[in-house]
Amino acid sequence: MADSNTLLLLHGDAIIDSSGKAHSITNNGVTVSTTQSKFGGKSLYFSGNAYLSITSNLFSICNGDFTIDWWQYRQNTGTLGCFNVLNAAGFSQFLIQHGGGTKLYGSYTGSAWDVVSGASAFTLAQNTWVHCAIVKSGNTIATYQGGVKVWSGAVSNSF
C-alpha cells in the first residue's frame, strides 16, 4: 500500500506504477513471470539486458533522507546493474552493480564517484528471495539485507 511518501511502487504482477503518482514506465524487455514469486503469484523478470525506464525525476529527493527497498531473486552471479539513476547530464546518481560481490556507487561526476565509490554494499545470494534496502539519514548512508545492516558510510558530498 502506498503512502504520501511513496514515489514509485511496482508490485510485480504488472508493469504499472501503483504509487498513485501515475509515472510512465517504458518496458525494455522485462516480463511478468509466474516462475518465481514472492507475493501474489507473479514477479518482474529481468533477463539479459532487460530494464524499465521511468522518465520522471523520481529521485530528486536524493539529497534528503530516503529509503529505497526491493525484493530480488538472483539466479546467477553474472555482472549486472541492478539499479541505475541517471541525471540530466547522463551520469549516474546511483548504481548498484552485482557480480563477484555487490557494489554501491553514488554520484558520478564524469570522472569520479564522489559520494560512494565501490562500497561492498550487499552479499550475493542466489536462488532465494532477499529483501534489500538503501537508507540515507542525515550524513550517513547504509545498506541492509534481510533487515541486517551490511554496510554504512558517511556522505560528505551531494548526489
C-alpha positions as CSV (number, residue, x, y, z in Angstrom):
1,M,0.0,0.0,0.0
2,A,1.4,3.4,-0.9
3,D,1.5,6.3,1.5
4,S,2.2,10.0,0.6
5,N,6.0,9.5,0.7
6,T,6.0,6.6,-1.8
7,L,7.4,7.8,-5.1
8,L,7.2,4.6,-7.1
9,L,5.5,1.3,-6.3
10,L,5.8,-1.8,-8.5
11,H,4.0,-4.9,-7.2
12,G,5.4,-7.2,-9.9
13,D,2.1,-8.5,-11.1
14,A,2.1,-5.9,-13.9
15,I,4.4,-3.2,-15.1
16,I,2.5,-0.3,-13.7
17,D,3.1,2.3,-11.0
18,S,0.7,1.7,-8.0
19,S,2.0,4.7,-6.0
20,G,-0.9,7.0,-7.1
21,K,1.6,9.3,-8.9
22,A,0.9,7.7,-12.3
23,H,4.5,7.6,-13.5
24,S,5.0,6.5,-17.1
25,I,7.1,3.3,-17.3
26,T,8.8,2.2,-20.5
27,N,9.3,-1.6,-20.7
28,N,12.6,-2.7,-22.3
29,G,12.3,-6.5,-22.3
30,V,11.1,-7.1,-18.8
31,T,8.4,-9.8,-18.5
32,V,5.8,-10.7,-15.8
33,S,6.6,-14.2,-14.7
34,T,4.9,-16.9,-12.6
35,T,8.1,-19.0,-12.3
36,Q,9.3,-17.1,-9.2
37,S,7.1,-15.1,-6.9
38,K,7.4,-13.6,-3.5
39,F,3.9,-12.1,-3.3
40,G,0.7,-12.7,-5.3
41,G,1.9,-15.4,-7.8
42,K,3.9,-13.1,-10.2
43,S,7.1,-11.2,-10.3
44,L,9.0,-9.0,-12.7
45,Y,11.7,-10.9,-14.6
46,F,14.8,-9.1,-15.9
47,S,16.7,-11.2,-18.3
48,G,19.8,-10.3,-20.2
49,N,19.7,-6.5,-20.9
50,A,16.1,-6.0,-19.9
51,Y,15.3,-2.9,-17.9
52,L,12.5,-0.5,-17.0
53,S,12.9,3.2,-17.8
54,I,11.0,5.9,-15.8
55,T,11.3,9.4,-17.3
56,S,10.1,11.4,-14.3
57,N,12.6,12.7,-11.8
58,L,11.7,10.3,-9.0
59,F,15.0,10.7,-7.2
60,S,15.2,14.4,-6.8
61,I,14.9,13.6,-3.1
62,C,18.4,12.1,-3.1
63,N,19.9,14.9,-1.0
64,G,17.4,14.5,1.7
65,D,16.6,11.4,3.8
66,F,15.3,8.5,1.8
67,T,14.8,4.7,1.7
68,I,14.9,2.6,-1.5
69,D,14.0,-1.0,-1.0
70,W,13.1,-4.0,-3.1
71,W,12.9,-7.8,-3.1
72,Q,15.2,-9.7,-5.5
73,Y,15.8,-13.3,-6.6
74,R,19.1,-13.8,-8.3
75,Q,19.6,-16.9,-10.5
76,N,23.3,-16.3,-11.4
77,T,26.4,-14.5,-10.3
78,G,27.0,-12.6,-13.6
79,T,27.6,-8.9,-13.5
80,L,24.6,-6.7,-13.9
81,G,23.3,-3.3,-13.0
82,C,20.5,-3.8,-10.5
83,F,19.6,-0.1,-10.2
84,N,20.8,3.0,-12.0
85,V,19.5,6.5,-11.8
86,L,20.9,9.0,-14.4
87,N,20.9,12.7,-14.0
88,A,20.2,15.2,-16.8
89,A,23.8,15.1,-18.0
90,G,23.6,11.3,-18.4
91,F,25.7,10.5,-15.3
92,S,24.7,8.1,-12.6
93,Q,23.3,9.3,-9.3
94,F,23.2,5.8,-8.0
95,L,24.4,2.5,-9.4
96,I,24.1,-0.9,-7.7
97,Q,26.2,-3.5,-9.5
98,H,26.1,-7.2,-8.9
99,G,28.9,-9.6,-9.9
100,G,31.8,-11.0,-7.9
101,G,30.3,-9.2,-5.0
102,T,27.8,-6.4,-4.9
103,K,29.0,-2.8,-5.1
104,L,27.3,0.5,-4.5
105,Y,28.3,3.7,-6.3
106,G,26.8,7.1,-5.9
107,S,27.0,10.4,-7.8
108,Y,29.3,10.1,-10.9
109,T,30.7,13.4,-12.0
110,G,32.0,12.3,-15.3
111,S,35.4,11.4,-13.9
112,A,34.8,10.0,-10.4
113,W,32.3,8.7,-7.9
114,D,32.1,11.5,-5.3
115,V,29.6,10.2,-2.7
116,V,30.1,6.4,-2.6
117,S,32.7,4.5,-4.7
118,G,32.5,0.7,-4.9
119,A,31.3,0.0,-1.3
120,S,30.7,-3.7,-0.6
121,A,27.0,-3.0,0.0
122,F,25.3,-6.4,-0.2
123,T,26.2,-10.0,-0.2
124,L,25.4,-12.1,-3.3
125,A,22.6,-14.5,-2.6
126,Q,21.4,-16.9,-5.3
127,N,18.1,-18.8,-5.8
128,T,16.4,-17.2,-2.8
129,W,14.3,-14.1,-2.2
130,V,16.2,-11.4,-0.4
131,H,15.0,-8.0,0.8
132,C,17.5,-5.2,0.2
133,A,17.4,-1.5,1.2
134,I,19.5,1.6,0.9
135,V,18.8,4.2,3.6
136,K,20.2,7.7,3.8
137,S,19.6,9.6,7.1
138,G,21.4,12.8,7.6
139,N,25.1,12.4,6.5
140,T,25.0,8.6,6.7
141,I,24.1,6.1,4.0
142,A,23.6,2.4,4.9
143,T,22.6,-0.8,3.2
144,Y,20.5,-3.6,4.6
145,Q,19.9,-7.2,3.5
146,G,17.3,-9.2,5.2
147,G,16.9,-6.5,7.8
148,V,20.6,-6.7,8.8
149,K,23.0,-3.7,8.2
150,V,25.6,-4.8,5.7
151,W,27.5,-1.5,5.2
152,S,27.4,2.2,6.2
153,G,29.4,5.2,5.4
154,A,29.5,9.0,5.7
155,V,28.1,11.1,2.9
156,S,30.0,14.4,2.6
157,N,29.0,15.4,-1.0
158,S,25.6,15.8,-2.5
159,F,24.1,13.5,-5.2
